[in-house]
Amino acid sequence: MLARLLDMLHTGEVELALLWDYRWNRVTDDSLAVTHLLNDPTVLVVPATSTFLDQPETRLSSLAEQHWIIRADNHPVADVLRRSCRLAGFEPRIAYESHDYQEAQAMVAAGLGIAIAPRLALTNRRNDVRLMRFGSDVPAPVRRILLARPKNRTPTPAALAMAEIPRTVAAGFMEGDLDRVQLG
């Protein structure tokens, strides 16, 4: 998807694109003007009845025996899970693959496993799952949300006006304010 969006920016098919990256796969294209809008931390998704919720902190390393719901089709969040688990000293035990975050939440709620997701992907959280911060043993991977446009083209008035929308929305979701996407 990223390659397609970059191609559309380069060919002029679109003037603006919302992109995201992680520290290990930064968008580095010198032909683009890229604005960092906000950081979106990764959270754990557990059933609402999980005993993990009773603990002050759940370290990722303590989840080595858990079954995981992973995003399908080599989704980048699957890479986030694998990288995080390796940092915690284990390979995740993949139980199921999901095709979207709603499906992953349903699988977690049914007790088929636990999952991770970017917090903003869960603004429509089901009432039978809970979100938890990563424990202190492994830092939560952070997805940067970016707005990109070609450097070599002057933005049209429509693109300038449109660019204000994600900037305004992002300002309402500054890192501390992301807690509005209920944890616990």
C-alpha positions as a printed Julia matrix, in Angstrom:
184×3 Matrix{Float64}:
   0.0     0.0     0.0
   2.8     2.42    0.86
   4.45    1.87   -2.52
   1.14    2.6    -4.28
   0.62    5.83   -2.33
   4.17    6.96   -3.03
   3.69    6.21   -6.72
   0.45    8.23   -6.75
   2.27   11.18   -5.15
   5.14   10.96   -7.67
   2.88   10.76  -10.72
   0.65   13.59   -9.53
  -2.42   11.38   -9.23
  -2.81   12.74   -5.69
  -1.41   15.87   -4.06
  -1.51   14.63   -0.46
  -1.27   11.28    1.24
  -1.52   10.1     4.83
   1.3     7.66    5.51
   2.67    5.88    8.54
   5.93    4.25    9.48
   7.88    2.69   12.34
  11.48    3.42   13.35
  12.77    0.43   11.36
  11.06    1.4     8.09
  11.05    5.19    7.96
   9.58    6.97    4.95
  12.7     8.54    3.49
  11.92   10.07    0.13
  13.75   13.33   -0.56
  11.23   14.28   -3.23
   8.47   14.55   -0.62
   7.66   17.17    1.98
   6.66   15.06    4.96
   4.94   16.46    8.04
   4.87   14.39   11.22
   1.32   14.66   12.57
   1.42   12.47   15.68
   2.71    9.3    17.29
   0.42    6.31   17.67
   1.69    3.78   20.25
   1.02    0.06   20.04
  -1.21   -1.49   22.72
  -2.07   -5.01   23.86
  -5.65   -6.18   23.23
  -6.98   -8.66   25.81
 -10.44  -10.03   26.73
 -12.42   -7.85   29.17
 -12.23  -10.73   31.66
  -8.45  -11.17   31.41
  -6.5   -11.72   34.62
  -3.78   -9.51   33.14
  -6.02   -6.54   33.98
  -5.57   -7.29   37.7
  -1.81   -6.74   37.49
  -0.25   -3.27   37.72
   1.94   -4.13   34.74
   1.99   -6.98   32.26
   5.45   -7.49   30.87
   5.54   -8.71   27.29
   8.04  -11.38   28.3
   5.36  -12.9    30.57
   3.12  -13.46   27.53
   5.4   -16.0    25.83
   2.91  -18.86   26.29
  -0.09  -16.9    25.02
  -1.75  -17.5    21.68
  -1.7   -14.45   19.42
  -4.08  -13.06   16.83
  -1.97  -11.54   14.08
  -2.85   -9.39   11.08
  -2.99  -11.46    7.89
  -1.3   -11.05    4.53
   2.06   -9.91    5.9
   0.49   -6.79    7.37
   3.11   -4.47    8.95
   1.54   -4.92   12.4
   2.43   -8.62   12.16
   6.05   -7.47   11.87
   5.53   -5.24   14.92
   4.36   -8.26   16.94
   7.25  -10.44   15.86
   9.85   -7.72   16.53
   8.38   -6.92   19.95
   8.2   -10.57   21.01
  11.78  -11.18   19.88
  12.92   -8.21   21.98
  11.12   -9.84   24.91
  12.95  -13.11   24.22
  10.39  -15.32   22.48
   8.66  -16.12   19.2
   4.9   -15.5    19.27
   2.59  -18.51   19.06
   0.25  -17.46   16.24
  -3.23  -18.91   16.69
  -5.22  -17.02   14.05
  -4.88  -14.36   11.39
  -7.35  -11.51   11.06
  -8.06   -9.24    8.13
  -8.96   -6.12   10.11
  -8.9    -4.79   13.65
 -12.61   -5.44   14.28
 -12.14   -9.1    13.39
  -9.06   -9.28   15.65
 -11.04   -7.78   18.53
 -13.83  -10.34   18.02
 -11.3   -13.18   18.15
  -9.76  -11.75   21.33
 -13.2   -11.33   22.9
 -13.99  -14.98   22.06
 -10.87  -16.06   23.95
  -8.94  -17.3    20.92
  -5.84  -15.29   21.81
  -4.54  -11.81   22.48
  -3.38   -9.2    19.98
  -1.54   -5.95   19.5
  -2.65   -2.95   17.48
  -1.91    0.73   17.02
  -4.06    2.58   19.53
  -5.78    4.75   16.92
  -6.86    1.61   15.03
  -9.01    0.82   18.08
 -10.98    4.02   18.5
 -14.07    1.83   17.97
 -13.17   -0.62   20.71
 -15.59   -3.44   21.49
 -16.92   -3.46   25.06
 -15.72   -7.04   25.59
 -12.01   -6.31   25.07
  -9.58   -4.07   26.96
  -6.46   -2.22   25.87
  -3.29   -2.35   27.92
   0.02   -0.54   27.67
   3.15   -2.57   27.04
   5.03   -3.4    30.22
   8.38   -1.88   31.02
  10.45   -4.75   29.6
   9.87   -3.82   25.94
   9.02   -0.31   24.76
   5.77   -0.09   22.82
   6.52    0.36   19.13
   5.29    3.73   17.93
   3.7     4.31   14.54
   4.3     7.79   13.17
   1.35    9.27   11.28
   2.6    11.47    8.43
   1.2    13.83    5.82
   3.17   13.85    2.56
   3.13   15.94   -0.59
   5.53   16.31   -3.52
   8.22   18.95   -2.83
   8.55   19.99   -6.45
   4.93   21.06   -6.88
   3.23   24.05   -5.35
   0.15   22.78   -3.52
  -3.18   23.88   -4.93
  -5.51   25.92   -2.7
  -7.65   22.77   -2.3
  -4.62   20.75   -1.1
  -3.63   23.5     1.34
  -7.16   23.59    2.76
  -7.39   19.81    2.87
  -4.03   19.51    4.68
  -5.47   21.47    7.6
  -7.99   18.71    8.35
  -5.5    16.0     9.41
  -3.39   18.62   11.21
  -6.41   19.73   13.23
  -7.46   16.16   13.99
  -3.9    15.22   14.98
  -3.71   18.21   17.31
  -6.73   16.78   19.14
  -4.95   13.45   19.56
  -1.6    14.53   20.89
   0.21   11.68   22.63
  -1.17   12.34   26.12
  -4.66   12.72   24.72
  -4.56    9.29   23.13
  -5.62    7.94   26.51
  -9.12    8.96   25.45
  -9.0     5.74   23.44
  -9.79    3.86   26.63
  -7.12    1.76   28.16
  -8.12   -0.95   30.59
